């Protein structure tokens, strides 16, 4: 039997404690062997002057997961050019790791729009979607019965709020792992 791998994609700009909590809760609920953090290229509609470079985002993600051997960094998406679709990533992973079972972790907010994703029917055949949501949060999607739902304690933390706090010279301690906080400070990230 192949390994069970959770995939958690995001810009991780910066990675924060809610990302780690989502990964851990999904790992426990689905009995995953590992969760792979995959920093994505910055979508053109999200690009702005206070965003960190891909190298900085990779290093912050590496620092965020450094003390957890079952969390791994995968830079596959950053190594590709052009638009990045989930199916392309899964194609590469399944070719490279035949026999592995992949679980794609998404937030409850994204689950409602899953049916609009590029080649979603093909994706549904090839992996399991894990939807993390707040307890007692109702989830409506056309293929709700195929999703694995994982309740995650609510943490109102977002990368954009963290960037804003840094910009305003407010503390981000306890919102991000300490090593990530130190990296942001030392490299003067998110400071205009």
C-alpha positions as CSV (number, residue, x, y, z in Angstrom):
1,X,0.0,0.0,0.0
2,X,1.4,3.4,-1.0
3,X,1.9,6.3,1.3
4,X,-1.0,8.7,2.1
5,X,0.1,12.3,1.4
6,X,-1.8,15.5,2.1
7,X,-1.2,18.4,-0.3
8,X,-1.5,21.9,1.2
9,X,-0.9,24.6,-1.4
10,X,-0.8,28.4,-0.9
11,X,1.2,31.5,-1.4
12,X,2.5,31.2,2.2
13,X,3.1,34.9,2.2
14,X,3.8,34.4,5.1
15,X,3.0,30.9,6.4
16,X,1.2,31.2,9.8
17,X,0.0,29.1,12.7
18,X,-3.4,28.4,11.1
19,X,-1.7,26.8,8.1
20,X,0.1,24.4,10.5
21,X,-3.1,23.7,12.4
22,X,-5.0,22.8,9.2
23,X,-2.1,20.5,8.2
24,X,-2.0,18.8,11.6
25,X,-5.8,18.4,11.9
26,X,-6.0,17.0,8.4
27,X,-3.1,14.6,9.0
28,X,-4.7,13.2,12.2
29,X,-8.3,13.0,10.7
30,X,-7.2,11.2,7.5
31,X,-4.3,9.2,9.0
32,X,-1.8,10.8,6.5
33,X,1.8,9.8,6.5
34,X,2.9,13.3,5.5
35,X,1.6,16.7,4.5
36,X,3.5,18.4,1.7
37,X,3.4,22.2,1.7
38,X,3.5,23.5,-1.9
39,X,4.1,27.3,-2.2
40,X,2.4,28.4,-5.4
41,X,3.5,31.1,-7.9
42,X,2.0,34.4,-7.0
43,X,-1.2,34.8,-9.1
44,X,-1.1,38.0,-11.2
45,X,-4.2,39.3,-9.5
46,X,-2.6,38.9,-6.1
47,X,0.7,40.6,-7.0
48,X,1.5,43.7,-5.1
49,X,4.6,45.6,-3.9
50,X,4.5,44.2,-0.4
51,X,4.6,40.6,-1.3
52,X,7.7,38.5,-0.6
53,X,9.8,36.9,-3.3
54,X,9.3,33.2,-4.1
55,X,12.7,32.5,-2.4
56,X,11.6,34.3,0.8
57,X,8.3,32.4,0.8
58,X,10.1,29.1,0.3
59,X,12.5,29.9,3.2
60,X,9.7,31.0,5.5
61,X,7.7,27.8,4.7
62,X,10.9,25.7,5.4
63,X,11.4,27.5,8.7
64,X,7.7,27.1,9.7
65,X,7.7,23.3,9.3
66,X,11.3,22.6,10.3
67,X,10.4,21.0,13.6
68,X,7.9,18.5,12.2
69,X,9.4,15.6,10.2
70,X,6.0,14.7,8.7
71,X,5.6,18.1,7.1
72,X,7.6,18.5,3.9
73,X,8.3,21.4,1.5
74,X,7.7,20.8,-2.2
75,X,8.7,23.5,-4.6
76,X,7.2,21.8,-7.7
77,X,4.8,24.7,-8.5
78,X,7.5,27.4,-8.3
79,X,9.7,25.4,-10.8
80,X,7.0,25.5,-13.5
81,X,6.3,28.4,-15.9
82,X,2.9,29.7,-16.9
83,X,-0.5,29.2,-15.2
84,X,-0.5,26.5,-12.6
85,X,-3.5,24.2,-12.4
86,X,-4.0,21.6,-9.7
87,X,-4.4,18.8,-12.3
88,X,-0.9,19.6,-13.7
89,X,0.6,19.4,-10.2
90,X,-1.2,16.1,-9.5
91,X,0.0,14.7,-12.9
92,X,3.6,15.3,-12.0
93,X,3.3,14.0,-8.5
94,X,1.5,10.8,-9.6
95,X,4.2,10.2,-12.2
96,X,7.0,10.8,-9.7
97,X,5.3,8.9,-6.9
98,X,3.2,6.0,-8.4
99,X,1.2,4.2,-5.7
100,X,1.0,7.2,-3.4
101,X,-2.5,8.3,-2.5
102,X,-3.0,12.1,-2.5
103,X,-5.3,14.2,-0.4
104,X,-5.8,17.8,-1.5
105,X,-6.5,20.0,1.5
106,X,-8.7,23.1,1.0
107,X,-10.4,25.5,3.3
108,X,-14.2,25.5,3.6
109,X,-14.4,28.8,1.8
110,X,-12.8,27.2,-1.4
111,X,-15.0,24.1,-1.3
112,X,-18.1,26.0,-2.5
113,X,-16.3,26.8,-5.7
114,X,-14.6,23.5,-6.3
115,X,-17.1,22.6,-9.1
116,X,-15.7,25.5,-11.1
117,X,-12.1,24.3,-11.0
118,X,-10.3,23.4,-14.2
119,X,-11.0,19.7,-15.1
120,X,-12.5,19.1,-11.7
121,X,-14.2,15.8,-12.7
122,X,-10.7,14.4,-13.6
123,X,-9.3,15.6,-10.3
124,X,-12.1,14.0,-8.3
125,X,-11.2,10.6,-9.8
126,X,-7.5,11.0,-9.0
127,X,-7.4,12.4,-5.4
128,X,-9.5,12.9,-2.3
129,X,-10.5,16.4,-1.3
130,X,-10.2,17.2,2.3
131,X,-12.2,20.3,3.3
132,X,-11.2,22.0,6.6
133,X,-14.0,24.1,8.1
134,X,-15.1,25.6,11.3
135,X,-17.2,23.4,13.5
136,X,-20.9,23.5,12.7
137,X,-20.1,25.3,9.4
138,X,-22.4,24.2,6.6
139,X,-20.8,23.2,3.4
140,X,-22.6,23.2,0.1
141,X,-21.0,21.9,-3.0
142,X,-22.4,19.6,-5.8
143,X,-20.2,16.7,-4.7
144,X,-20.4,17.2,-1.0
145,X,-20.7,13.4,-0.2
146,X,-17.2,12.8,-1.8
147,X,-15.4,15.2,0.4
148,X,-13.6,14.4,3.7
149,X,-14.6,17.0,6.1
150,X,-12.3,18.0,8.9
151,X,-13.4,20.4,11.7
152,X,-10.5,22.7,12.6
153,X,-10.6,25.1,15.6
154,X,-11.3,28.5,14.3
155,X,-8.2,30.8,14.0
156,X,-8.8,34.2,12.5
157,X,-5.3,34.6,11.0
158,X,-4.6,35.6,7.5
159,X,-1.4,36.3,5.6
160,X,-2.7,39.7,4.4
161,X,-3.5,40.7,8.1
162,X,0.0,39.7,9.1
163,X,1.6,41.7,6.2
164,X,-0.6,44.7,7.3
165,X,0.5,44.4,10.9
166,X,4.2,44.3,9.9
167,X,3.6,47.3,7.7
168,X,2.1,49.2,10.7
169,X,5.0,48.0,12.9
170,X,2.6,45.9,15.1
171,X,3.6,42.6,16.7
172,X,3.0,39.3,14.8
173,X,4.3,37.2,17.7
174,X,2.1,34.1,18.3
175,X,0.5,34.5,14.8
176,X,3.5,32.9,13.0
177,X,6.2,30.5,14.1
178,X,9.0,32.3,15.9
179,X,11.5,31.4,13.2
180,X,9.2,33.0,10.6
181,X,8.8,36.1,12.7
182,X,12.5,36.5,13.1
183,X,13.1,35.9,9.3
184,X,10.5,38.6,8.4
185,X,12.2,41.0,10.8
186,X,15.8,40.3,9.8
187,X,14.9,40.6,6.1
188,X,12.7,43.6,6.5
189,X,9.8,41.9,4.6
190,X,6.5,43.7,4.2
191,X,7.9,47.0,5.2
192,X,7.3,49.7,2.6
